[in-house]
Amino acid sequence: MDSGIDWHWARAALDWQLELGADEAIGEAPVDRFALEAAEQAARARPVAATPERSAVPLPPAEPAGPDPVMVAQQAAKAAGSLEALRAAMADFEFCELKRGARNLVFSDGVAGARVMIVGEAPGREEDLQGKPFVGRAGQLLDRMLAAIGLDRAASVYITNVLPWRPPQNRDPRPDEIAMMTPFLARHIELADPDLLVVMGNISCDALLGQRGITRLRGKWAEAEGRPALPMFHPAYLLRQPAAKRQAWADLLELQAKLKALG
């Protein structure tokens, strides 16, 4: 049967398709796209018949949501009447998944009731092993920094973290983890009752000041939990960026001056 199409013309059209990358057939017969488009336009022009409303099918009742971890934390923290009770409440708190991968709860170190309370971010490997905050390389640097202005964790400083459990691979804590542990931190500060706070690192600034950007915040007094609060670089950052130690020294002098001003 003669299709009326010249063989050479058909071969040229096929070569052109191959050059465009069309090297596989997706149907047994050609499709007239123009005819399909005309049919679609005609279908859109026809009025749509009204369909009877379906009777409402009752949905199964939604399962009740679990307790709000932040609210549970607030209640547990409020009920703690002492630092020992607060530690026990945190140990019993089951909503933070970090607890399941940590070896120890890292609660505090230093002297409760000291004038200066340092709030770090979260435990690292050494802190997780020993159950105390700031005992690794960053902690050793912190001790030298404090000694430079006459402070000592064994006599005049109290130290804790926003989170008491080590995040896996030392990752940054997630916002939900910070939120559920912040009520415990607020109660911790209330019970320890320092004159002022040193807020070290972005995570601590987020929890206590509601802000991040430690490079911008550092060295400027703010207020947290009703007390003067001084944001500072975290010692771990100073180990990575030694040039920032000059700014850290200026912040330490500011801390020393504030203590003298408070008497």
MOHUJO-V586984 format. One record per backbone hydrogen bond with DSSP energy under -1.0 kcal/mol. CO is the residue of the C=O (numbers start at 0). NH is the residue of the N-H. Records with the same first field share a line. If there is no record, write none. Layout:
BEGIN
CO->NH, NH
END
This chain:
BEGIN
5->9
6->10
7->11
8->12
9->13
10->14
11->15
12->16
13->17
14->18
15->19
16->21
17->20
20->22
30->32
31->35
32->36
33->37
34->38
35->39
36->40
37->41
38->42
39->43
40->44
41->45
67->71
68->72
69->73
70->74
71->75
72->76
73->77
74->78
81->85
82->86
83->87
84->88
85->89
86->90
87->91
95->98
96->99
108->158
110->113
114->194, 195
115->157
116->197
117->159
118->199
119->161
120->162
123->127
124->128
125->129
126->130
135->139
136->140
137->141
138->142
139->143
140->144
141->145
142->146
143->147
145->148, 150
146->149
151->154, 155
156->110
157->117
158->108
159->119
163->105
166->169
167->170
173->177
174->178
175->179
176->180
177->181
180->184
181->185
182->186
183->187
184->188
185->189
186->190
187->191
188->192
195->116
196->229
197->118
198->231
200->204
201->205
202->206
203->207
204->208, 210
212->215, 216
213->217
216->219
221->228
223->226
226->223
227->196
228->221
229->198
230->218
231->200
233->237
234->238
235->239
236->240
240->243
241->244
243->247
244->248
245->249
246->250
247->251
248->252
249->253
250->254
251->255
252->256
253->257
254->258
255->259
256->260
257->261
END
